[in-house]
């Protein structure tokens, strides 16, 4: 009986350095939802309308099943040799057990299938559930170094000057070469008010850069909305969490009440979230019954996820902003809107995460296993995995744009909307 409940399309199996998940822990959650995870990592998308608390796996026998005794004989032999002969005693059996699980899952060759210890699992949920203590950045923990996918708005990471693409090569002077991403995330996380020195490698810089970041309690934003000039509404969706749908509907209604004539929907640096939330978000902009994505399993079967009724913005002109930090759930929605020609995509190619994970909590608070259970495709049967979505209009952001607080991508989106509204 499959009792896995936490069903995620996590942006980058990351952590939430959030800093804290993609879906993933740093937030540095991953993508450090401090997790690149959510998340990235991370990744995060509900499949069912109601949120149900995760249920651990059924209790299993403490003994190796008879049919696997021969298979596991070398494992137990190695375990015994380490217990008896390893030089530094005593050993931490829990650490050995967790390392064994990590190694087993790593052997699958899927960067999004992995083990989360209890702390990592708690951090990975922060991007969905609300807050954590850290630096406030989405990170990708799947490469050689922990990578900043995007600092969170108004976060310590943003204030310190960290940028998307920065690679954390040292923490408090300690070289992070060869250190697993999940351990790097732990070193970045810490109590609010404490400081951490991050040494980063940045493209275009000949020497590493150092940043002193004061950790804080990070409230993970979901939606930001405002009215721009010329009756253009702007909605930035930061993540796909439990409250996103209600927050989005409120933001849309407020802008419509102010007579918005068009909407810019900003998915930049959105590392993903709950699948069900992505379906609901897409339903705000598409008519009822439209395919949002196809979810295909290893046995060849598939699930089809369709929009629901009641969308508030199914007719108003829209333009969607994406960038290299747009992943998973944000790519699901942006891909559907692009396939139906509902609104042009503006920006740069998205991250490219086209798989779905189950987060399975283990018994006795021993963490969770994140398992890739399907791949998803857009309504036109496109895969974006390791490819990403290509914008209809490519607009780059330069270092000078960031330094001078310019946003040519948003400017272009507004220009396109005004042309549509004015019939040009």
C-alpha positions as CSV (number, residue, x, y, z in Angstrom):
1,X,0.0,0.0,0.0
2,X,1.5,3.3,-1.1
3,X,1.2,5.8,1.8
4,X,3.4,8.5,0.3
5,X,1.6,11.8,0.5
6,X,3.9,14.7,-0.1
7,X,3.7,14.9,-3.8
8,X,6.1,17.5,-5.3
9,X,7.2,18.9,-8.5
10,X,10.1,20.5,-6.8
11,X,12.0,23.0,-8.7
12,X,15.4,21.9,-8.0
13,X,15.9,19.3,-5.7
14,X,17.5,21.7,-3.7
15,X,17.4,22.9,-0.5
16,X,16.2,25.9,0.9
17,X,18.9,27.9,2.1
18,X,16.2,29.7,3.0
19,X,17.8,29.4,3.9
20,X,15.9,27.6,5.1
21,X,13.9,23.1,-0.5
22,X,14.4,22.4,-4.9
23,X,12.2,20.9,-3.4
24,X,14.4,21.0,-1.8
25,X,16.7,23.1,2.1
26,X,18.7,26.0,2.2
27,X,16.1,27.9,0.8
28,X,19.0,27.0,0.6
29,X,15.0,25.0,0.7
30,X,16.3,23.9,-2.5
31,X,17.3,26.2,-5.2
32,X,17.8,26.7,-0.9
33,X,14.0,26.4,-1.5
34,X,18.9,27.8,0.1
35,X,17.0,25.0,-1.3
36,X,18.5,25.9,-6.2
37,X,14.6,23.5,-4.3
38,X,13.7,23.3,-3.7
39,X,13.8,23.6,-5.2
40,X,15.4,24.6,-6.2
41,X,14.9,21.3,-5.2
42,X,14.8,22.0,-5.3
43,X,11.0,21.8,-6.6
44,X,6.2,20.9,-5.1
45,X,2.7,20.6,-6.5
46,X,-0.5,19.2,-4.9
47,X,-2.2,16.5,-6.8
48,X,-5.3,16.5,-4.6
49,X,-7.3,19.6,-3.5
50,X,-7.0,18.8,0.2
51,X,-3.6,18.8,2.0
52,X,-3.1,15.6,3.9
53,X,-0.4,15.2,6.4
54,X,2.5,12.9,5.2
55,X,2.2,9.3,6.4
56,X,5.3,7.3,7.1
57,X,5.9,4.0,5.4
58,X,4.4,0.9,7.0
59,X,6.6,-0.7,9.7
60,X,9.1,-3.1,8.2
61,X,10.8,-6.1,9.7
62,X,14.1,-5.5,11.4
63,X,15.6,-8.5,9.8
64,X,16.7,-8.8,6.2
65,X,13.9,-10.6,4.2
66,X,14.8,-14.2,3.3
67,X,14.7,-13.5,-0.4
68,X,17.3,-10.7,0.0
69,X,19.7,-12.4,2.4
70,X,22.2,-13.3,-0.4
71,X,22.0,-9.9,-1.9
72,X,22.6,-8.1,1.4
73,X,25.3,-10.5,2.6
74,X,28.1,-8.2,1.3
75,X,26.5,-5.2,3.0
76,X,26.4,-6.8,6.4
77,X,29.9,-8.1,5.9
78,X,31.2,-4.6,5.2
79,X,29.2,-3.2,8.1
80,X,30.8,-5.7,10.5
81,X,34.3,-5.0,9.2
82,X,33.9,-1.3,9.7
83,X,32.4,-1.9,13.2
84,X,35.4,-4.1,14.2
85,X,38.4,-2.6,12.4
86,X,37.8,1.1,11.6
87,X,40.4,3.2,13.4
88,X,38.2,5.9,14.9
89,X,35.8,4.3,17.4
90,X,33.1,4.4,18.5
91,X,31.1,4.7,15.3
92,X,27.8,6.5,14.8
93,X,25.5,3.8,13.6
94,X,22.8,6.3,12.6
95,X,25.2,8.2,10.4
96,X,26.3,4.9,8.8
97,X,22.7,4.0,8.2
98,X,21.9,7.3,6.6
99,X,25.0,7.2,4.5
100,X,24.0,3.7,3.2
101,X,20.6,5.1,2.2
102,X,22.2,8.0,0.4
103,X,24.5,5.7,-1.5
104,X,21.7,3.4,-2.5
105,X,19.7,6.3,-4.0
106,X,22.7,7.9,-5.6
107,X,23.4,4.7,-7.5
108,X,20.2,5.3,-9.4
109,X,21.9,8.2,-11.2
110,X,18.9,10.6,-10.7
111,X,19.9,13.8,-9.0
112,X,16.3,14.3,-7.9
113,X,16.0,11.0,-6.0
114,X,17.7,11.3,-2.7
115,X,17.5,10.9,1.1
116,X,16.7,13.8,3.4
117,X,17.7,13.4,7.1
118,X,15.2,14.8,9.6
119,X,16.7,18.3,9.6
120,X,16.8,18.5,5.8
121,X,13.2,17.2,5.5
122,X,12.1,20.0,7.9
123,X,14.0,22.6,6.0
124,X,12.7,21.3,2.6
125,X,9.2,21.9,3.8
126,X,9.8,25.5,4.8
127,X,9.3,26.8,1.2
128,X,5.8,25.4,1.2
129,X,4.9,26.0,4.8
130,X,6.3,29.4,5.5
131,X,9.6,30.3,7.3
132,X,13.0,29.1,8.5
133,X,16.4,30.6,9.7
134,X,19.1,31.2,7.2
135,X,20.3,33.6,4.5
136,X,17.2,33.5,2.2
137,X,18.2,32.1,-1.1
138,X,17.1,29.4,-3.5
139,X,19.9,27.1,-4.3
140,X,20.8,24.1,-6.4
141,X,22.6,21.4,-4.4
142,X,23.1,19.0,-7.4
143,X,26.3,20.3,-8.9
144,X,30.0,20.2,-7.8
145,X,29.3,23.3,-5.7
146,X,26.2,24.7,-4.1
147,X,24.8,27.2,-6.5
148,X,22.7,30.2,-5.8
149,X,19.6,30.0,-8.0
150,X,18.2,33.3,-6.7
151,X,18.3,35.3,-3.5
152,X,14.8,35.8,-2.0
153,X,13.4,39.3,-2.1
154,X,14.5,41.5,0.9
155,X,16.6,38.6,2.3
156,X,20.1,38.7,3.9
157,X,21.4,37.0,0.7
158,X,20.0,39.8,-1.5
159,X,21.3,42.5,0.9
160,X,24.8,41.0,0.9
161,X,24.9,41.1,-2.9
162,X,24.7,37.4,-3.8
163,X,23.5,36.8,-7.4
164,X,22.0,33.9,-9.4
165,X,24.7,31.6,-10.6
166,X,27.1,32.2,-7.7
167,X,28.9,29.0,-6.7
168,X,29.7,28.7,-3.0
169,X,33.2,27.4,-2.9
170,X,34.1,28.1,0.8
171,X,32.2,28.7,4.0
172,X,33.9,30.6,6.9
173,X,37.1,29.9,5.1
174,X,36.6,26.1,4.8
175,X,36.9,24.7,1.2
176,X,33.7,23.1,0.0
177,X,35.3,21.2,-2.8
178,X,34.0,17.6,-2.7
179,X,31.5,18.3,0.1
180,X,28.0,17.0,-0.6
181,X,25.5,19.7,-1.3
182,X,23.3,18.7,1.6
183,X,26.2,19.2,4.1
184,X,27.0,22.5,2.5
185,X,23.5,23.6,3.1
186,X,23.7,22.7,6.7
187,X,26.8,24.9,7.1
188,X,25.0,27.9,5.5
189,X,21.9,27.5,7.7
190,X,22.1,28.8,11.2
191,X,20.4,30.8,14.0
192,X,19.0,34.2,13.2
193,X,21.5,36.9,14.1
194,X,24.6,34.8,13.5
195,X,26.9,35.5,10.6
196,X,28.4,33.3,7.9
197,X,31.2,34.2,5.4
198,X,30.5,32.8,1.9
199,X,33.3,32.7,-0.7
200,X,31.7,32.4,-4.2
201,X,32.9,31.9,-7.7
202,X,31.1,34.2,-10.1
203,X,31.1,34.1,-13.9
204,X,33.1,37.0,-15.3
205,X,35.1,37.5,-12.1
206,X,38.7,36.5,-12.2
207,X,39.0,36.1,-8.4
208,X,36.6,34.6,-5.8
209,X,34.3,37.0,-4.0
210,X,33.6,37.0,-0.3
211,X,30.3,38.0,1.4
212,X,29.5,38.3,5.1
213,X,25.8,37.4,5.5
214,X,23.9,37.9,8.7
215,X,21.3,35.1,9.0
216,X,17.7,35.9,9.8
217,X,14.3,34.3,10.2
218,X,13.1,34.1,6.6
219,X,9.4,34.4,5.8
220,X,9.1,32.8,2.4
221,X,7.0,35.0,0.2
222,X,4.3,33.6,-2.1
223,X,2.7,36.5,-4.1
224,X,3.5,40.1,-4.7
225,X,1.1,42.3,-6.7
226,X,1.0,46.0,-7.7
227,X,-0.4,48.3,-10.3
228,X,2.1,49.7,-12.8
229,X,1.7,52.7,-15.1
230,X,-0.9,52.6,-17.9
231,X,-3.2,50.2,-16.0
232,X,-0.9,47.3,-16.2
233,X,-1.1,44.9,-13.3
234,X,2.0,43.1,-12.1
235,X,1.9,39.8,-10.1
236,X,5.1,38.1,-9.0
237,X,4.6,34.4,-7.9
238,X,7.6,33.4,-5.8
239,X,6.6,29.8,-5.0
240,X,3.7,27.3,-5.2
241,X,2.8,26.7,-1.6
242,X,-0.3,26.0,0.5
243,X,-1.5,29.6,0.5
244,X,-0.5,30.6,-3.1
245,X,-3.9,30.0,-4.7
246,X,-5.8,32.2,-2.2
247,X,-3.1,34.9,-2.3
248,X,-3.1,34.9,-6.1
249,X,-6.9,35.2,-6.4
250,X,-6.8,38.1,-3.9
251,X,-4.1,39.9,-5.9
252,X,-5.9,39.4,-9.2
253,X,-9.2,40.6,-7.8
254,X,-7.5,43.7,-6.3
255,X,-5.9,44.6,-9.7
256,X,-9.1,44.0,-11.6
257,X,-10.9,46.2,-9.1
258,X,-8.4,48.9,-10.0
259,X,-9.3,48.4,-13.7
260,X,-6.2,46.6,-14.8
261,X,-6.2,46.2,-18.6
262,X,-3.4,43.6,-18.7
263,X,-1.3,41.5,-16.4
264,X,2.4,40.7,-16.2
265,X,2.8,37.3,-14.5
266,X,6.4,37.0,-13.1
267,X,7.7,33.5,-12.6
268,X,11.4,34.5,-12.5
269,X,13.4,32.7,-9.9
270,X,10.4,30.6,-8.9
271,X,11.8,27.2,-8.0
272,X,8.6,25.3,-8.0
273,X,6.1,23.9,-5.4
274,X,3.0,21.8,-5.0
275,X,1.5,20.3,-8.1
276,X,-2.1,20.9,-7.1
277,X,-1.2,24.6,-6.6
278,X,0.2,24.8,-10.1
279,X,-3.0,23.4,-11.5
280,X,-5.0,26.0,-9.6
281,X,-2.7,28.8,-10.7
282,X,-3.0,27.8,-14.3
283,X,-6.8,27.6,-13.9
284,X,-6.8,31.4,-13.1
285,X,-5.6,32.1,-16.6
286,X,-7.1,29.3,-18.7
287,X,-10.7,28.1,-19.3
288,X,-12.0,25.0,-17.5
289,X,-11.0,21.6,-18.8
290,X,-7.8,22.5,-20.5
291,X,-4.8,20.1,-20.1
292,X,-2.1,21.7,-17.9
293,X,0.3,18.7,-18.0
294,X,0.6,15.0,-18.7
295,X,2.3,13.0,-16.0
296,X,3.8,9.8,-17.3
297,X,5.0,6.9,-15.2
298,X,7.7,4.2,-15.8
299,X,5.1,1.6,-16.7
300,X,3.8,3.7,-19.6
301,X,0.6,4.9,-17.9
302,X,-0.2,8.6,-17.5
303,X,-2.3,11.0,-15.5
304,X,-3.8,14.1,-17.2
305,X,-4.2,17.2,-15.1
306,X,-6.8,19.7,-16.3
307,X,-7.8,23.2,-15.3
308,X,-10.8,23.8,-13.0
309,X,-13.5,26.3,-13.2
310,X,-13.7,29.8,-11.7
311,X,-10.6,31.5,-13.1
312,X,-10.5,35.2,-12.5
313,X,-8.2,36.2,-15.4
314,X,-9.1,33.9,-18.3
315,X,-9.7,36.7,-20.7
316,X,-7.5,39.6,-19.8
317,X,-4.2,40.0,-21.8
318,X,-1.2,38.5,-20.0
319,X,2.6,38.2,-20.6
320,X,4.7,35.8,-18.6
321,X,8.3,36.4,-17.4
322,X,10.7,33.5,-17.0
323,X,14.4,33.1,-16.4
324,X,17.0,30.5,-15.6
325,X,15.6,30.3,-12.1
326,X,12.1,29.4,-13.2
327,X,11.8,25.7,-12.5
328,X,9.4,22.8,-12.2
329,X,5.9,24.0,-11.2
330,X,6.5,27.5,-12.7
331,X,7.6,25.8,-15.9
332,X,4.4,23.7,-15.8
333,X,2.2,26.8,-15.8
334,X,4.4,28.8,-18.2
335,X,4.5,25.9,-20.6
336,X,0.8,25.4,-20.6
337,X,0.2,29.2,-21.2
338,X,2.7,29.1,-24.0
339,X,1.2,26.0,-25.7
340,X,-2.3,27.6,-25.7
341,X,-0.8,30.9,-26.9
342,X,-2.5,32.5,-23.9
343,X,0.4,34.9,-23.3
344,X,3.9,35.3,-24.7
345,X,6.9,34.3,-22.6
346,X,9.5,36.9,-22.1
347,X,13.0,36.5,-20.6
348,X,15.6,33.8,-21.0
349,X,15.4,30.0,-21.1
350,X,14.0,28.4,-17.9
351,X,15.8,25.9,-15.7
352,X,14.4,22.7,-17.2
353,X,13.1,20.3,-14.5
354,X,10.5,18.0,-16.0
355,X,10.2,15.2,-13.4
356,X,7.9,14.6,-10.4
357,X,8.9,13.5,-7.0
358,X,7.1,11.8,-4.0
359,X,8.5,12.8,-0.6
360,X,8.1,9.8,1.6
361,X,8.6,10.3,5.3
362,X,10.2,7.4,7.1
363,X,9.1,6.0,10.4
364,X,10.2,7.3,13.8
365,X,11.2,10.8,12.4
366,X,14.1,9.4,10.5
367,X,13.8,11.8,7.6
368,X,12.3,11.1,4.2
369,X,13.1,9.6,0.8
370,X,12.5,11.7,-2.3
371,X,11.8,9.5,-5.2
372,X,11.2,10.5,-8.9
373,X,8.0,8.7,-9.9
374,X,7.1,10.3,-13.2
375,X,8.1,12.8,-15.9
376,X,5.7,15.6,-17.1
377,X,5.0,17.0,-20.5
378,X,3.2,20.2,-21.6
379,X,-0.2,20.1,-23.3
380,X,1.6,19.9,-26.7
381,X,3.6,16.9,-25.4
382,X,6.8,18.9,-25.0
383,X,9.4,17.8,-22.5
384,X,11.4,20.5,-20.8
385,X,13.7,18.2,-18.8
386,X,17.2,19.5,-19.0
387,X,16.1,21.7,-21.8
388,X,13.8,24.4,-20.3
389,X,11.2,26.6,-22.0
390,X,12.4,28.9,-24.7
391,X,10.8,32.4,-24.4
392,X,8.8,33.8,-27.3
393,X,10.8,37.0,-26.8
394,X,14.4,36.7,-25.5
395,X,15.5,39.5,-23.3
396,X,18.7,39.2,-21.2
397,X,19.5,40.9,-17.9
398,X,23.1,42.4,-17.7
399,X,25.2,43.1,-14.7
400,X,24.6,46.8,-15.4
401,X,20.9,46.2,-15.3
402,X,21.1,44.6,-11.9
403,X,23.5,47.3,-10.6
404,X,21.3,50.2,-11.8
405,X,18.0,48.6,-10.8
406,X,16.8,48.3,-14.4
407,X,14.4,45.5,-15.6
408,X,14.4,45.3,-19.4
409,X,12.4,42.0,-19.2
410,X,9.6,43.7,-17.3
411,X,9.8,46.7,-19.6
412,X,9.4,44.5,-22.7
413,X,6.4,42.6,-21.1
414,X,4.7,46.0,-20.5
415,X,5.5,47.1,-24.1
416,X,3.9,43.9,-25.5
417,X,0.8,44.3,-23.4
418,X,0.3,47.9,-24.3
419,X,0.6,47.0,-28.0
420,X,-2.1,44.3,-27.6
421,X,-4.4,46.6,-25.5
422,X,-4.1,49.5,-28.0
423,X,-4.5,47.2,-31.0
424,X,-1.1,47.9,-32.5
